[in-house]
Structure formats: C-alpha cells, structure tokens
Amino acid sequence: MTMWDYPAELGAADRDLVGYNVEATDGKIGKIDESTNDVGASYLVVDTGFWIFGKKRMIPAGVVERIDDTEENVYVRLSKDDIKSAPDFQEQDRREREMYDKYYETYWS
C-alpha cells in the first residue's frame, strides 16, 4: 500500500465520498469535492470553503483513518494547519503529484 491507496480495512475502494465532510484531527476542514478510487492513485479533493478562502486541497487516500457513512464524515490524520499549508489544488495536479508526494510524505508512516 502507498500513501495514494485507502487503508484496506476501510473498504473505500468502491465508495463515492463526494459531499462528505472532512474532519481533521482538530475539527471540520471542508467537504469532499472529488474523490478517486484508482489503485495507487486515490485521493480526495477537499473544498475548504471560507475557512481558508475557498481553496481546494488534494489529500492522499492513505491518510484517511475512518469513514462514517451515517454522518457522511471522513476522518483524516492531519490537522487543519497541515491541510491549510498544503499546496493549492490545480487541475494539472491530477497527473503531476510530485509536490504532493513531497508534502504529504511527512505524514505517511
């Protein structure tokens, strides 16, 4: 498994998480605008809303800790500041993730 794969125990490979809230370790950070389930290339695009002026962030699937389908929440092992300081998501970032690899490898264990 890589940081770009959901943890197997979550069973997220077949789920559509668009519209779910994202909960950082210290509270809600935004909503999922886009999610992918590609092996070795799964990620969430989170719209942070007004919290950081409507910026979008790409979050690798490997940092997802838990999914609550009843409440439609996805819990990640990142703080709000971790997500806030991540690079802005741009359309070309779907194919060119090098800067995300460098940023998020700090949180990958």
C-alpha positions as CSV (number, residue, x, y, z in Angstrom):
1,M,0.0,0.0,0.0
2,T,1.1,3.5,-0.8
3,M,0.0,6.9,0.6
4,W,-2.2,7.1,-2.6
5,D,-4.2,4.0,-1.5
6,Y,-7.0,3.8,1.0
7,P,-6.3,1.6,4.0
8,A,-7.7,-1.8,3.1
9,E,-9.8,-2.1,6.3
10,L,-11.9,0.9,5.3
11,G,-13.4,-0.8,2.2
12,A,-13.3,2.6,0.5
13,A,-12.4,1.3,-2.9
14,D,-16.0,1.2,-4.1
15,R,-17.4,4.3,-2.3
16,D,-18.3,7.7,-3.7
17,L,-17.3,10.1,-1.0
18,V,-18.2,13.3,-2.8
19,G,-20.2,15.6,-0.5
20,Y,-18.9,14.0,2.7
21,N,-17.4,16.3,5.4
22,V,-13.7,16.1,6.1
23,E,-12.8,16.0,9.8
24,A,-9.1,16.8,10.6
25,T,-7.7,15.9,14.0
26,D,-8.8,19.2,15.3
27,G,-12.2,19.7,13.6
28,K,-14.1,20.1,10.3
29,I,-12.0,21.3,7.4
30,G,-14.4,21.2,4.5
31,K,-16.3,19.0,2.1
32,I,-15.1,16.5,-0.5
33,D,-15.5,18.0,-4.0
34,E,-14.0,15.0,-5.8
35,S,-12.7,11.5,-4.8
36,T,-10.9,8.8,-6.8
37,N,-10.6,5.1,-6.2
38,D,-7.7,4.3,-8.6
39,V,-5.2,1.8,-7.1
40,G,-2.0,3.6,-6.3
41,A,-3.6,7.0,-7.3
42,S,-6.5,7.6,-4.9
43,Y,-7.1,11.0,-3.4
44,L,-9.7,13.4,-2.1
45,V,-10.1,17.0,-3.3
46,V,-11.4,19.0,-0.3
47,D,-13.1,22.3,-0.8
48,T,-12.2,24.2,2.4
49,G,-15.0,26.8,2.0
50,F,-14.5,30.0,3.8
51,W,-12.1,28.5,6.3
52,I,-9.1,29.3,4.0
53,F,-11.0,31.3,1.5
54,G,-12.4,28.5,-0.6
55,K,-9.1,26.9,-1.5
56,K,-9.1,23.3,-2.6
57,R,-6.6,20.7,-1.3
58,M,-5.6,17.3,-2.6
59,I,-5.3,14.8,0.2
60,P,-3.9,11.3,-0.4
61,A,-6.2,8.4,0.5
62,G,-3.6,6.9,2.8
63,V,-4.2,9.5,5.5
64,V,-7.9,8.6,5.8
65,E,-8.4,6.9,9.2
66,R,-12.1,6.3,9.3
67,I,-15.3,6.8,7.2
68,D,-18.7,7.3,8.9
69,D,-21.4,6.7,6.2
70,T,-24.2,7.6,8.6
71,E,-22.9,11.1,9.4
72,E,-21.1,11.3,6.0
73,N,-17.8,12.2,7.6
74,V,-14.3,11.2,6.5
75,Y,-11.7,11.5,9.3
76,V,-8.1,12.1,8.3
77,R,-4.9,12.0,10.4
78,L,-4.0,15.6,9.6
79,S,-4.6,18.8,11.5
80,K,-6.3,21.9,10.0
81,D,-3.0,23.6,9.8
82,D,-1.5,20.6,7.9
83,I,-4.2,20.9,5.3
84,K,-4.1,24.6,5.2
85,S,-0.4,24.6,4.5
86,A,-0.6,22.0,1.7
87,P,-0.2,23.2,-1.9
88,D,-3.3,24.6,-3.6
89,F,-5.0,22.0,-5.9
90,Q,-4.8,22.8,-9.6
91,E,-6.3,20.8,-12.4
92,Q,-2.9,19.6,-13.7
93,D,-2.2,18.2,-10.2
94,R,-4.2,15.1,-11.1
95,R,-1.3,13.9,-13.3
96,E,1.6,15.7,-11.7
97,R,1.6,14.9,-8.0
98,E,5.3,15.4,-7.2
99,M,4.8,18.4,-4.9
100,Y,2.1,16.5,-3.1
101,D,4.3,13.5,-2.7
102,K,7.0,15.7,-1.1
103,Y,4.5,17.5,1.2
104,Y,2.5,14.5,2.4
105,E,5.4,12.0,2.9
106,T,5.9,13.7,6.2
107,Y,2.5,12.3,7.4
108,W,2.9,8.9,5.8
109,S,4.1,6.1,8.0
